[in-house]
Each structure stands twice: as C-alpha cells, then as structure tokens.
Amino acid sequence: MDRYDAVVVGGGIGGSVAARFLATGGSKTLLIEKFKTPRDKPCSGIQFP
C-alpha cells in the first residue's frame, strides 16, 4: 500500500492548487477527483499556465 503525506479530495480550482503547492513543497501528495479530466470549465486554464 502506498503512503502519502497529504490526500486532497476534489480536483477543482482549490483542490488542484492545494495539491500542487503540497507536492512542490516536498509532500508526497495524492489528488482524488471523481470526474474524468480534463473537464470543460471556463476557469480551469487559470491555475496552470
């Protein structure tokens, strides 16, 4: 079984940004999202250039 320092549930704007900050800060991070990605959301291009 894999072990993680952080688990983020929800890959929306907030969850995605939180997971990225945790991962870039050195935490082994798991992001769980129930929907297939990419989704057609007009705001989804804001978080990652």
N, CA, C and O atoms as a Tinker XYZ file with bonds, in Angstrom:
   196  protein
     1  N      0.839000   -1.170000    0.000000    73     2
     2  CA     0.000000    0.000000    0.000000    64     1     3
     3  C      0.891000    1.242000    0.000000    63     2     4     5
     4  O      1.864000    1.329000    0.749000    81     3
     5  N      0.532000    2.202000   -0.862000    73     3     6
     6  CA     1.286000    3.457000   -0.916000    64     5     7
     7  C      0.936000    4.330000    0.282000    63     6     8     9
     8  O     -0.181000    4.289000    0.798000    81     7
     9  N      1.911000    5.118000    0.709000    73     7    10
    10  CA     1.691000    6.054000    1.810000    64     9    11
    11  C      1.895000    7.467000    1.282000    63    10    12    13
    12  O      2.776000    7.718000    0.459000    81    11
    13  N      1.063000    8.387000    1.771000    73    11    14
    14  CA     1.114000    9.777000    1.338000    64    13    15
    15  C      1.190000   10.693000    2.549000    63    14    16    17
    16  O      0.678000   10.375000    3.623000    81    15
    17  N      1.840000   11.836000    2.354000    73    15    18
    18  CA     1.875000   12.856000    3.395000    64    17    19
    19  C      0.565000   13.636000    3.425000    63    18    20    21
    20  O      0.130000   14.098000    4.480000    81    19
    21  N     -0.063000   13.780000    2.251000    73    19    22
    22  CA    -1.309000   14.546000    2.147000    64    21    23
    23  C     -2.214000   13.909000    1.104000    63    22    24    25
    24  O     -1.752000   13.412000    0.077000    81    23
    25  N     -3.512000   13.934000    1.386000    73    23    26
    26  CA    -4.521000   13.479000    0.431000    64    25    27
    27  C     -5.496000   14.632000    0.242000    63    26    28    29
    28  O     -6.083000   15.121000    1.207000    81    27
    29  N     -5.667000   15.067000   -1.008000    73    27    30
    30  CA    -6.588000   16.147000   -1.332000    64    29    31
    31  C     -7.760000   15.532000   -2.080000    63    30    32    33
    32  O     -7.575000   14.868000   -3.100000    81    31
    33  N     -8.969000   15.753000   -1.570000    73    31    34
    34  CA   -10.170000   15.208000   -2.198000    64    33    35
    35  C    -10.867000   16.335000   -2.937000    63    34    36    37
    36  O    -11.339000   17.294000   -2.325000    81    35
    37  N    -10.930000   16.213000   -4.260000    73    35    38
    38  CA   -11.557000   17.228000   -5.101000    64    37    39
    39  C    -10.518000   17.947000   -5.931000    63    38    40    41
    40  O     -9.632000   18.617000   -5.400000    81    39
    41  N    -10.636000   17.803000   -7.240000    73    39    42
    42  CA    -9.655000   18.396000   -8.138000    64    41    43
    43  C    -10.126000   19.665000   -8.810000    63    42    44    45
    44  O     -9.726000   19.960000   -9.936000    81    43
    45  N    -10.976000   20.421000   -8.125000    73    43    46
    46  CA   -11.379000   21.727000   -8.649000    64    45    47
    47  C    -10.229000   22.712000   -8.520000    63    46    48    49
    48  O     -9.080000   22.321000   -8.314000    81    47
    49  N    -10.548000   23.978000   -8.641000    73    47    50
    50  CA    -9.508000   25.007000   -8.562000    64    49    51
    51  C     -8.760000   24.927000   -7.227000    63    50    52    53
    52  O     -7.532000   24.850000   -7.200000    81    51
    53  N     -9.506000   24.945000   -6.130000    73    51    54
    54  CA    -8.869000   24.929000   -4.808000    64    53    55
    55  C     -8.083000   23.666000   -4.541000    63    54    56    57
    56  O     -6.951000   23.723000   -4.061000    81    55
    57  N     -8.683000   22.514000   -4.852000    73    55    58
    58  CA    -8.010000   21.240000   -4.613000    64    57    59
    59  C     -6.768000   21.064000   -5.459000    63    58    60    61
    60  O     -5.744000   20.573000   -4.982000    81    59
    61  N     -6.859000   21.463000   -6.715000    73    59    62
    62  CA    -5.708000   21.335000   -7.614000    64    61    63
    63  C     -4.548000   22.215000   -7.174000    63    62    64    65
    64  O     -3.395000   21.784000   -7.162000    81    63
    65  N     -4.864000   23.442000   -6.815000    73    63    66
    66  CA    -3.814000   24.361000   -6.373000    64    65    67
    67  C     -3.211000   23.882000   -5.052000    63    66    68    69
    68  O     -1.994000   23.928000   -4.871000    81    67
    69  N     -4.059000   23.423000   -4.131000    73    67    70
    70  CA    -3.548000   22.913000   -2.856000    64    69    71
    71  C     -2.631000   21.716000   -3.072000    63    70    72    73
    72  O     -1.563000   21.631000   -2.466000    81    71
    73  N     -3.046000   20.791000   -3.938000    73    71    74
    74  CA    -2.231000   19.609000   -4.215000    64    73    75
    75  C     -0.899000   19.992000   -4.851000    63    74    76    77
    76  O      0.140000   19.416000   -4.529000    81    75
    77  N     -0.938000   20.953000   -5.740000    73    75    78
    78  CA     0.306000   21.368000   -6.387000    64    77    79
    79  C      1.264000   22.015000   -5.382000    63    78    80    81
    80  O      2.457000   21.711000   -5.381000    81    79
    81  N      0.756000   22.891000   -4.540000    73    79    82
    82  CA     1.611000   23.524000   -3.532000    64    81    83
    83  C      2.191000   22.497000   -2.570000    63    82    84    85
    84  O      3.367000   22.575000   -2.214000    81    83
    85  N      1.379000   21.541000   -2.149000    73    83    86
    86  CA     1.879000   20.491000   -1.261000    64    85    87
    87  C      2.981000   19.680000   -1.937000    63    86    88    89
    88  O      4.018000   19.401000   -1.336000    81    87
    89  N      2.743000   19.305000   -3.197000    73    87    90
    90  CA     3.716000   18.484000   -3.926000    64    89    91
    91  C      5.013000   19.244000   -4.185000    63    90    92    93
    92  O      6.101000   18.691000   -4.022000    81    91
    93  N      4.902000   20.504000   -4.587000    73    91    94
    94  CA     6.122000   21.268000   -4.851000    64    93    95
    95  C      6.859000   21.603000   -3.557000    63    94    96    97
    96  O      8.052000   21.903000   -3.578000    81    95
    97  N      6.150000   21.550000   -2.435000    73    95    98
    98  CA     6.782000   21.758000   -1.137000    64    97    99
    99  C      7.443000   20.508000   -0.583000    63    98   100   101
   100  O      8.031000   20.539000    0.498000    81    99
   101  N      7.348000   19.407000   -1.320000    73    99   102
   102  CA     8.037000   18.197000   -0.910000    64   101   103
   103  C      7.160000   17.112000   -0.315000    63   102   104   105
   104  O      7.656000   16.038000    0.023000    81   103
   105  N      5.867000   17.369000   -0.179000    73   103   106
   106  CA     4.960000   16.355000    0.367000    64   105   107
   107  C      4.565000   15.365000   -0.717000    63   106   108   109
   108  O      4.277000   15.757000   -1.848000    81   107
   109  N      4.552000   14.101000   -0.377000    73   107   110
   110  CA     4.041000   13.085000   -1.296000    64   109   111
   111  C      2.519000   13.211000   -1.246000    63   110   112   113
   112  O      1.897000   12.915000   -0.225000    81   111
   113  N      1.923000   13.655000   -2.362000    73   111   114
   114  CA     0.526000   14.080000   -2.378000    64   113   115
   115  C     -0.304000   13.241000   -3.328000    63   114   116   117
   116  O      0.128000   12.928000   -4.438000    81   115
   117  N     -1.502000   12.877000   -2.884000    73   115   118
   118  CA    -2.471000   12.166000   -3.714000    64   117   119
   119  C     -3.668000   13.075000   -3.912000    63   118   120   121
   120  O     -4.249000   13.558000   -2.940000    81   119
   121  N     -4.044000   13.315000   -5.166000    73   119   122
   122  CA    -5.218000   14.118000   -5.508000    64   121   123
   123  C     -6.291000   13.176000   -6.033000    63   122   124   125
   124  O     -6.058000   12.443000   -6.994000    81   123
   125  N     -7.463000   13.190000   -5.409000    73   123   126
   126  CA    -8.567000   12.317000   -5.806000    64   125   127
   127  C     -9.679000   13.175000   -6.401000    63   126   128   129
   128  O    -10.136000   14.132000   -5.778000    81   127
   129  N    -10.108000   12.824000   -7.611000    73   127   130
   130  CA   -11.185000   13.541000   -8.302000    64   129   131
   131  C    -12.147000   12.514000   -8.872000    63   130   132   133
   132  O    -11.713000   11.538000   -9.482000    81   131
   133  N    -13.444000   12.713000   -8.685000    73   131   134
   134  CA   -14.415000   11.724000   -9.149000    64   133   135
   135  C    -14.768000   11.858000  -10.624000    63   134   136   137
   136  O    -15.260000   10.901000  -11.222000    81   135
   137  N    -14.531000   13.014000  -11.221000    73   135   138
   138  CA   -14.864000   13.215000  -12.626000    64   137   139
   139  C    -13.646000   12.993000  -13.515000    63   138   140   141
   140  O    -12.507000   13.173000  -13.085000    81   139
   141  N    -13.906000   12.594000  -14.772000    73   139   142
   142  CA   -12.819000   12.477000  -15.743000    64   141   143
   143  C    -12.276000   13.862000  -16.045000    63   142   144   145
   144  O    -13.011000   14.850000  -16.020000    81   143
   145  N    -11.000000   13.925000  -16.328000    73   143   146
   146  CA   -10.392000   15.200000  -16.689000    64   145   147
   147  C     -9.757000   15.069000  -18.062000    63   146   148   149
   148  O     -9.411000   13.951000  -18.442000    81   147
   149  N     -9.583000   16.120000  -18.821000    73   147   150
   150  CA    -9.969000   17.488000  -18.490000    64   149   151
   151  C    -11.472000   17.698000  -18.661000    63   150   152   153
   152  O    -12.118000   17.046000  -19.482000    81   151
   153  N    -12.001000   18.608000  -17.880000    73   151   154
   154  CA   -13.411000   18.965000  -17.971000    64   153   155
   155  C    -13.533000   20.292000  -18.688000    63   154   156   157
   156  O    -12.588000   21.081000  -18.717000    81   155
   157  N    -14.686000   20.535000  -19.260000    73   155   158
   158  CA   -14.929000   21.808000  -19.951000    64   157   159
   159  C    -15.409000   22.847000  -18.951000    63   158   160   161
   160  O    -16.609000   23.048000  -18.763000    81   159
   161  N    -14.450000   23.500000  -18.315000    73   159   162
   162  CA   -14.774000   24.567000  -17.372000    64   161   163
   163  C    -14.018000   25.809000  -17.816000    63   162   164   165
   164  O    -12.806000   25.750000  -18.023000    81   163
   165  N    -14.710000   26.930000  -17.966000    73   163   166
   166  CA   -14.038000   28.129000  -18.457000    64   165   167
   167  C    -12.943000   28.652000  -17.536000    63   166   168   169
   168  O    -12.067000   29.387000  -17.993000    81   167
   169  N    -12.965000   28.296000  -16.252000    73   167   170
   170  CA   -11.966000   28.828000  -15.329000    64   169   171
   171  C    -10.771000   27.898000  -15.149000    63   170   172   173
   172  O     -9.826000   28.259000  -14.448000    81   171
   173  N    -10.779000   26.725000  -15.751000    73   171   174
   174  CA    -9.735000   25.742000  -15.471000    64   173   175
   175  C     -8.361000   26.126000  -16.014000    63   174   176   177
   176  O     -7.358000   25.583000  -15.551000    81   175
   177  N     -8.280000   27.029000  -16.965000    73   175   178
   178  CA    -6.996000   27.423000  -17.506000    64   177   179
   179  C     -6.244000   28.413000  -16.639000    63   178   180   181
   180  O     -5.085000   28.721000  -16.917000    81   179
   181  N     -6.876000   28.911000  -15.603000    73   179   182
   182  CA    -6.258000   29.933000  -14.761000    64   181   183
   183  C     -5.159000   29.368000  -13.877000    63   182   184   185
   184  O     -4.135000   30.022000  -13.681000    81   183
   185  N     -5.345000   28.177000  -13.342000    73   183   186
   186  CA    -4.441000   27.683000  -12.319000    64   185   187
   187  C     -3.058000   27.308000  -12.813000    63   186   188   189
   188  O     -2.079000   27.520000  -12.097000    81   187
   189  N     -2.944000   26.759000  -14.010000    73   187   190
   190  CA    -1.635000   26.342000  -14.509000    64   189   191
   191  C     -1.433000   26.885000  -15.913000    63   190   192   193
   192  O     -2.161000   26.509000  -16.832000    81   191
   193  N     -0.466000   27.754000  -16.091000    73   191   194
   194  CA    -0.226000   28.325000  -17.432000    64   193   195
   195  C      0.292000   27.300000  -18.414000    63   194   196
   196  O      0.539000   27.626000  -19.575000    81   195
